[in-house]
Amino acid sequence: MRLGWPGRRAIAALALGAVAAFGQAPVGAWYLTLLAMAALIALLCRAAPAAALWLAWLAGAGYFAAALNWIVQPFMVDAAKDGWMAPFAVLFMACGMALFWAAAAAVALRFRNRALAFALALTLADLARGYVLTGFPWALLGHVWIDTPVAQLAALVGPSGLSLLTLLLAAALSYRTPLPASLAATALAAAWGFGLWQLAQPAPPAPGITLRLVQPNAAQQAKWDPDLAAQFFNRLLAFTAVKPAPDLVIWPETALPYLLDYHPELAGMIATAGGGAPVAVGMQRVEGDRYWNSLAILTADGRQAAVYDKHHLVPFGEYIPFGDTLFDWMNISAFASKTGNGYTAGLGPQLLDLGPKLGHVLPLICYEAVFPQDLRGTARPDWLLQVTNDAWFGRLTGPFQHAAQARLRAIEQGLPLVRVANTGVTAVYDARGRETASLPFEVAAYLDAALPGALPATPYARFGEGPLLVLLACLALALIAPLRRHRP
């Protein structure tokens, strides 16, 4: 057909991609992802080269449209003004992300063993998504294992290693013969057994720290309403002031509805509510015309002991790419963070020293928790803290996918993770990713929870993607060797 269009198989590819997305949170149907990807790989192996590219791209579009359906929610906060953009956001995001799948198919077409080649190439594409154009490693294929014991492998090979496992299993199943299927079943059983063994190991001793997680449940439509600001602030203060005081109180991302820089008296009010405990306040801060999305630690006397500025910003959400350049070169200020139109990026990952008892914490503000590489930019912390405002993501899939990815960071690093969200998911995870405490979703409440203990640094924490890249190189050599033998 013209340009290799696959005809009716296009609908099958779209459907298989959408079915594969059901492995993502909150559904977690990993078996559907395996079966759908196996069927897709079988389809690609039988297709002509041009048709295979279309099929991979269409499957990717179906996958990302289904997995990233929450992308419409920010546009529905003010539907009358922005709602018309929601379908285009889904379409452009899905079609753009699908190019990584098409690129993987283009690489696979150069090899005799197209199934294995596609598995390796798509693993690399998944990994590349975390870096290209500042990265977007959301809905990696390996994320389908987060709710299973298999996720413990992330401590060895990271999230892209889980993607490789997913795709190798799917490639084996795509042959639809007993031997590859048996090998896939054996590999899955071994991964599952390893995870169960890890989870059965003794938990590290807890440090004896009590944290108060405050979930104000401010709906996004009302969050910045000046008539409701005092109500939300008083709610935060009331939860903070409950006796007995914990070791640390934590508010979520941008919880403070006022600018502390313009209202310094608020620091004393927050400190008084803390009753002697420091308070970690998610807030915006300003210097001149620049704004930052920040986390400030307020001491018992109202002093800012430490401030962390979010450094990995959301493109087109928190800043416009090249906005400052347009201002410098062409004096266009509408997109420039330096003129107050967007946030300014912080200096990078930063450990906060909270004192001898609370130790060193690595703060992650919202979107930063989806980037595993960002957790390797500092010395090893004692625990991880994510503050977020997932009210932007609706109530169906986005908040739960975001929480699942943050949970995987705990497994990768062998560190406890405390997650404090405006509307939820607010929870505490131990160093193996198990939930130890949580608040109900979309409920205004607070939770006093014990901080779990930390494990020694995992192989992934020490070596990052190195072991995975070595494994991929070895498998690639196995692909290349037959090509060399068949050359005249």
JOVEN-V684145 format. One record per residue. SS is DSSP state (2 for helix, 1 for strand, 0 for the rest). OMEGA is omega in whole degrees, -180 to 180 (* if undefined). Layout:
SS;OMEGA + SS;OMEGA
This chain:
0;-177 + 2;-179 + 2;176 + 2;-178 + 0;-172 + 0;177 + 0;-176 + 0;177 + 2;178 + 2;179 + 2;178 + 2;-180 + 2;178 + 2;-178 + 2;180 + 2;177 + 2;180 + 2;179 + 2;179 + 2;-179 + 2;-180 + 2;174 + 2;-180 + 0;175 + 0;6 + 0;-177 + 0;176 + 0;-179 + 0;-176 + 2;-179 + 2;176 + 2;176 + 2;180 + 2;-177 + 2;-180 + 2;179 + 2;176 + 2;179 + 2;179 + 2;180 + 2;176 + 2;179 + 2;180 + 2;-178 + 2;-179 + 2;-173 + 0;171 + 0;-174 + 2;-178 + 2;179 + 2;180 + 2;178 + 2;177 + 2;-177 + 2;179 + 2;180 + 2;180 + 2;178 + 2;177 + 2;179 + 2;178 + 2;-180 + 2;-175 + 2;176 + 2;180 + 2;-176 + 2;-175 + 0;-178 + 2;-180 + 2;-176 + 2;179 + 2;-170 + 2;179 + 2;-180 + 2;-179 + 2;175 + 0;172 + 0;-171 + 2;-178 + 2;-178 + 2;-169 + 2;-173 + 2;-178 + 2;-178 + 2;-173 + 2;180 + 2;180 + 2;179 + 2;178 + 2;-177 + 2;-177 + 2;179 + 2;-178 + 2;-178 + 2;179 + 2;178 + 2;-179 + 2;178 + 2;177 + 2;178 + 2;178 + 2;177 + 2;177 + 2;177 + 2;179 + 2;177 + 2;-176 + 2;-178 + 0;-177 + 0;-175 + 0;177 + 0;179 + 0;-173 + 2;-178 + 2;179 + 2;-180 + 2;179 + 2;178 + 2;-180 + 2;-177 + 2;-180 + 2;173 + 2;178 + 2;178 + 2;176 + 2;179 + 2;-179 + 2;180 + 2;179 + 0;-175 + 0;-174 + 2;179 + 2;-178 + 2;171 + 0;173 + 0;-176 + 0;179 + 0;176 + 0;170 + 0;179 + 2;179 + 2;-180 + 2;-179 + 2;-177 + 2;-171 + 0;-178 + 0;-178 + 0;176 + 2;-179 + 2;-179 + 2;-180 + 2;176 + 2;179 + 2;176 + 2;179 + 2;-169 + 2;176 + 2;-176 + 2;179 + 2;172 + 2;175 + 2;175 + 2;178 + 2;178 + 2;-180 + 2;-175 + 2;176 + 2;177 + 2;180 + 2;178 + 2;178 + 2;-180 + 2;-177 + 2;180 + 0;178 + 0;175 + 0;-171 + 2;-174 + 2;178 + 2;179 + 2;178 + 2;177 + 2;179 + 2;180 + 2;179 + 2;180 + 2;180 + 2;178 + 2;179 + 2;179 + 2;179 + 2;179 + 2;177 + 2;180 + 2;178 + 2;178 + 2;178 + 2;-177 + 2;179 + 0;-179 + 0;-180 + 0;177 + 0;176 + 0;-179 + 0;178 + 0;-177 + 0;179 + 0;-178 + 0;175 + 1;-180 + 1;174 + 1;-180 + 1;-175 + 1;180 + 1;-174 + 0;179 + 0;175 + 0;179 + 0;-174 + 2;180 + 2;-176 + 2;-170 + 2;-177 + 0;177 + 0;-177 + 0;179 + 0;-179 + 0;-175 + 2;-179 + 2;179 + 2;-180 + 2;180 + 2;179 + 2;177 + 2;177 + 2;180 + 2;-178 + 2;178 + 2;-179 + 2;-172 + 2;-178 + 0;180 + 0;-2 + 0;-179 + 0;175 + 0;176 + 0;180 + 1;173 + 1;-177 + 1;174 + 1;-178 + 0;-179 + 0;179 + 0;-179 + 0;-179 + 0;-175 + 0;178 + 0;175 + 0;-180 + 0;179 + 0;-180 + 0;-178 + 0;-176 + 0;179 + 2;-179 + 2;-180 + 2;178 + 2;178 + 2;179 + 2;180 + 2;178 + 2;178 + 2;180 + 2;176 + 0;-180 + 0;178 + 0;173 + 1;-179 + 1;174 + 1;-171 + 1;170 + 1;-173 + 1;168 + 1;174 + 1;-172 + 1;170 + 1;-176 + 0;179 + 0;-178 + 1;178 + 1;177 + 1;171 + 1;-164 + 1;170 + 1;-179 + 1;175 + 1;179 + 1;-179 + 0;-178 + 0;178 + 0;176 + 0;-179 + 0;175 + 1;-178 + 1;-180 + 1;177 + 1;174 + 1;177 + 1;179 + 0;-176 + 0;-179 + 0;-173 + 0;180 + 0;178 + 1;179 + 0;175 + 0;180 + 0;175 + 1;176 + 0;179 + 0;179 + 0;-180 + 2;179 + 2;178 + 2;177 + 2;178 + 2;-178 + 2;-174 + 2;-171 + 2;179 + 0;175 + 0;-172 + 0;-172 + 0;-176 + 0;-171 + 0;177 + 2;-178 + 2;175 + 2;177 + 0;-180 + 0;-177 + 0;179 + 1;171 + 0;-179 + 0;174 + 0;-174 + 0;-179 + 0;178 + 0;-174 + 0;173 + 1;174 + 1;178 + 1;-177 + 0;178 + 0;-173 + 0;-178 + 0;-178 + 0;175 + 0;-178 + 1;-180 + 1;173 + 1;180 + 1;176 + 1;180 + 1;175 + 2;-173 + 2;-176 + 2;-177 + 2;-180 + 2;-177 + 0;-178 + 2;-178 + 2;-178 + 2;180 + 2;180 + 2;-176 + 0;-179 + 0;168 + 0;-175 + 0;178 + 0;174 + 0;177 + 1;-178 + 1;178 + 1;173 + 1;170 + 1;-173 + 1;174 + 0;-177 + 2;174 + 2;176 + 2;-169 + 2;180 + 0;-174 + 0;-175 + 0;-174 + 0;-171 + 2;-178 + 2;-176 + 2;173 + 2;-180 + 2;179 + 2;179 + 2;179 + 2;177 + 2;178 + 2;179 + 2;177 + 2;178 + 2;180 + 2;-178 + 2;-174 + 2;-174 + 0;-177 + 0;174 + 0;-180 + 1;175 + 1;-176 + 1;-178 + 1;-175 + 1;-179 + 0;-180 + 0;-175 + 0;10 + 0;175 + 0;-173 + 1;173 + 1;179 + 1;178 + 0;-173 + 0;173 + 0;173 + 0;179 + 0;178 + 1;179 + 1;179 + 1;180 + 1;174 + 0;174 + 0;-179 + 0;177 + 0;174 + 0;175 + 0;-175 + 1;173 + 1;-178 + 1;171 + 1;-174 + 1;177 + 1;176 + 0;178 + 0;180 + 0;-179 + 0;174 + 0;171 + 0;-179 + 0;179 + 0;173 + 2;179 + 2;178 + 2;-177 + 2;-170 + 2;178 + 0;-177 + 0;-176 + 2;180 + 2;179 + 2;-179 + 2;176 + 2;179 + 2;178 + 2;179 + 2;179 + 2;179 + 2;177 + 2;177 + 2;177 + 2;176 + 2;-175 + 2;-176 + 2;178 + 2;178 + 2;-180 + 2;-180 + 2;-177 + 2;178 + 0;179 + 0;*
